[in-house]
Amino acid sequence: MLRNILITGGAGFIGSRLVSALSQGEPESNIWVLDNLHPQVHGLNPELPHFASTVNFIKGDIADKLIVKSAVELAQPELIYHLAAETGTGQSYDEVSRYCEVNVSGTANLIEAVRTISGAVTKKIVLAASRAVYGEGGYRDSMGRVYTGLPRQAQMMSLRNFEVPLAAGAKFPAEAIASNAQLSVAPSSVYASTKLMQEYLLNQTGEGAGWSSTILRFQNVYGPGQSLRNPYTGVLSIFSRQLLEGKKLEIYEDGRIARDFVYVDDVVDALVKAGLQTLPHGTTIDIGTGQAISILDVARLLMKYLGVSDDHYSVTGAFRVGDIRHACADIDAARDLLGWAPRVSAETGLSLLANWARTEFDSGSGL
Ligand SMILES: NC(=O)c1ccc[n+]([C@@H]2O[C@H](COP(=O)([O-])OP(=O)(O)OC[C@H]3O[C@@H](n4cnc5c(N)ncnc54)[C@H](O)[C@@H]3O)[C@@H](O)[C@H]2O)c1
């Protein structure tokens, strides 16, 4: 029997590859996409991704309660992947109400729509959540005690002190530890707070309902298809565009901000597996490679794969409030609960990204 699946944000970077994977995979699915083709991501004259002819596309805003209700009524989804979101950490400070409307109220609209369709149709909602909810994340001090990193203050960073402060009593040096769901959440941006609210809303309203939530907290997802025109998210796409335009990269802080970059197809694989598994309501799983790399090192690798000389950058000491210093996933839960592990190496992923970005840039599309 066909599974009905609704994917919000299904025209985006991760969503469009998820749609392709589900259209080709087993069991056979009847797929509905709800997406407003946000101009920041898709440009002013957006083109739909090349979906299979069996995919049903609804152009609409997740913040519009009536549209969400009619999309859910039409799709009668057994499974929902909720990806539609405003995604820029820096932008979220300037557009607080929009981030709340789309990310928080949009999720509320989805939940209310699921509750009003007749019968217990929906069995599972999988959320594209974010490691941003951890803020500065966990640190182990020299005595082996674990602390949650405190927000970094602009005053300290302007003195080029980029280290993450810990509560009184912690003994330095301290080392960053990989994040997992046992760690305290401490969102340090408006975007992160709205992503955490999405988790809370789904977990609270799903309790005792006919459906369960599965929360996948992604690290930095990268790969072909991540908008080259969106200046607010996707650091490797932003770097690719700047390098192809012949610009020098401005590397913030001392170049040692670290991220866990996970290739988009690996993330899609985790989403597909999460949709198939029966898991307790509210199960929260971190998705990354489990390896952190500094922004400077990843920028140099990208220069290599783009064929750009290795001196196209300067480490400026500039910083952004809310940027976190170190992020890396503990992927044990993903291995245990989903039977998932990342398969694409940084070398392969970055060369695929570089080839795609060059083709897009040379053809002028996607800019
Ligand atoms: N890419 C990452 O590194 C990353 C990391 C952590 C979490 N996530 C989460 O994964 C999800 C997908 O991210 P992505 O990287 O594919 O982003 P994306 O911007 O490429 O895709 C988001 C899609 O949602 C659509 N959208 C935006 N606002 C909408 C609205 N109001 N109504 C309907 N559709 C709307 C956009 O048109 C776009 O197609 C997001 O929820 C994001 O928070 C992404």
PDBQT file of the ligand as one rigid body, heavy atoms in Angstrom, charges set to zero:
ROOT
HETATM    1  N1  LIG A 401      21.344  23.100   6.279  1.00  0.00    +0.000 N 
HETATM    2  C1  LIG A 401      21.771  22.963   7.522  1.00  0.00    +0.000 C 
HETATM    3  O1  LIG A 401      22.995  23.026   7.787  1.00  0.00    +0.000 OA
HETATM    4  C2  LIG A 401      20.814  22.681   8.633  1.00  0.00    +0.000 A 
HETATM    5  C3  LIG A 401      21.333  22.422   9.921  1.00  0.00    +0.000 A 
HETATM    6  C4  LIG A 401      20.446  22.201  10.965  1.00  0.00    +0.000 A 
HETATM    7  C5  LIG A 401      19.078  22.190  10.731  1.00  0.00    +0.000 A 
HETATM    8  N2  LIG A 401      18.607  22.457   9.480  1.00  0.00    +0.000 N 
HETATM    9  C6  LIG A 401      17.163  22.489   9.294  1.00  0.00    +0.000 C 
HETATM   10  O2  LIG A 401      16.828  21.729   8.154  1.00  0.00    +0.000 OA
HETATM   11  C7  LIG A 401      15.676  22.298   7.514  1.00  0.00    +0.000 C 
HETATM   12  C8  LIG A 401      15.930  22.467   6.035  1.00  0.00    +0.000 C 
HETATM   13  O3  LIG A 401      17.065  23.286   5.852  1.00  0.00    +0.000 OA
HETATM   14  P1  LIG A 401      17.733  23.527   4.423  1.00  0.00    +0.000 P 
HETATM   15  O4  LIG A 401      19.186  23.681   4.671  1.00  0.00    +0.000 OA
HETATM   16  O5  LIG A 401      17.231  22.537   3.441  1.00  0.00    +0.000 OA
HETATM   17  O6  LIG A 401      17.168  24.983   4.115  1.00  0.00    +0.000 OA
HETATM   18  P2  LIG A 401      16.554  25.584   2.754  1.00  0.00    +0.000 P 
HETATM   19  O7  LIG A 401      16.404  27.040   3.020  1.00  0.00    +0.000 OA
HETATM   20  O8  LIG A 401      17.323  25.154   1.574  1.00  0.00    +0.000 OA
HETATM   21  O9  LIG A 401      15.127  24.889   2.693  1.00  0.00    +0.000 OA
HETATM   22  C9  LIG A 401      14.034  25.352   3.413  1.00  0.00    +0.000 C 
HETATM   23  C10 LIG A 401      12.837  25.291   2.517  1.00  0.00    +0.000 C 
HETATM   24  O10 LIG A 401      11.729  25.781   3.282  1.00  0.00    +0.000 OA
HETATM   25  C11 LIG A 401      11.018  26.698   2.473  1.00  0.00    +0.000 C 
HETATM   26  N3  LIG A 401      10.400  27.679   3.360  1.00  0.00    +0.000 N 
HETATM   27  C12 LIG A 401      10.984  28.700   4.030  1.00  0.00    +0.000 A 
HETATM   28  N4  LIG A 401      10.073  29.406   4.676  1.00  0.00    +0.000 NA
HETATM   29  C13 LIG A 401       8.872  28.817   4.404  1.00  0.00    +0.000 A 
HETATM   30  C14 LIG A 401       7.538  29.112   4.761  1.00  0.00    +0.000 A 
HETATM   31  N5  LIG A 401       7.242  30.188   5.516  1.00  0.00    +0.000 N 
HETATM   32  N6  LIG A 401       6.545  28.302   4.326  1.00  0.00    +0.000 NA
HETATM   33  C15 LIG A 401       6.825  27.236   3.524  1.00  0.00    +0.000 A 
HETATM   34  N7  LIG A 401       8.057  26.933   3.124  1.00  0.00    +0.000 NA
HETATM   35  C16 LIG A 401       9.075  27.714   3.576  1.00  0.00    +0.000 A 
HETATM   36  C17 LIG A 401      12.029  27.341   1.546  1.00  0.00    +0.000 C 
HETATM   37  O11 LIG A 401      11.419  27.835   0.361  1.00  0.00    +0.000 OA
HETATM   38  C18 LIG A 401      12.968  26.184   1.286  1.00  0.00    +0.000 C 
HETATM   39  O12 LIG A 401      12.587  25.492   0.101  1.00  0.00    +0.000 OA
HETATM   40  C19 LIG A 401      15.377  23.591   8.266  1.00  0.00    +0.000 C 
HETATM   41  O13 LIG A 401      14.331  23.341   9.171  1.00  0.00    +0.000 OA
HETATM   42  C20 LIG A 401      16.656  23.898   9.009  1.00  0.00    +0.000 C 
HETATM   43  O14 LIG A 401      16.410  24.604  10.220  1.00  0.00    +0.000 OA
HETATM   44  C21 LIG A 401      19.445  22.699   8.427  1.00  0.00    +0.000 A 
ENDROOT
TORSDOF 0
